[in-house]
Amino acid sequence: MLAKKYFNTEGNFRGQNLTGKTEVIGTIEIPRVDESISGTNFEVVVGFELTQEQLEFNRAGKRFRMDAGQ
């Protein structure tokens, strides 16, 4: 890994399903040694960074339900 950047975004789930979201980030600079190194030699990986609590919840195989506890 050459570089890591964080981008915050929010999703509103109240009463509707969020099936996708687009957010323009702008320019991502790939840190090349010089102009002779092609950008095609690199890949950009996008993912989520979860808290320890979120990881444990996901690993337990639980599922969030809107009507839980009612």
Residue pairs with C-beta under 8 A, 6 or more apart in sequence:
2 30
2 31
2 42
3 31
5 28
6 49
7 23
7 25
9 21
9 23
11 18
11 21
12 18
28 44
30 39
30 42
30 44
32 39
32 42
50 58
